[in-house]
């Protein structure tokens, strides 16, 4: 890895794909886009590398998945 970046694990790639099913409220990435952060030296937006996505985005995707999986009153 000459550029200093680390290679994400399969779990992280899976989590990133799952998180990208919803928009990110932290960085405003749309559904289907990777989360970004500001580079501390240039201020440019760069993809997050140490985490699959922002924590709030992962939690939001999990919540939406749970809501979609719960049976409604009509299903009973």
ABEGO torsion letter per residue (X at the ends): XAAGBBBBBAAAAAAAAAAAABBBAAAGBBBGBBBBBBBAAAGBBBBBAABABBAAAAAAAAAAAAAAABBBAAAX
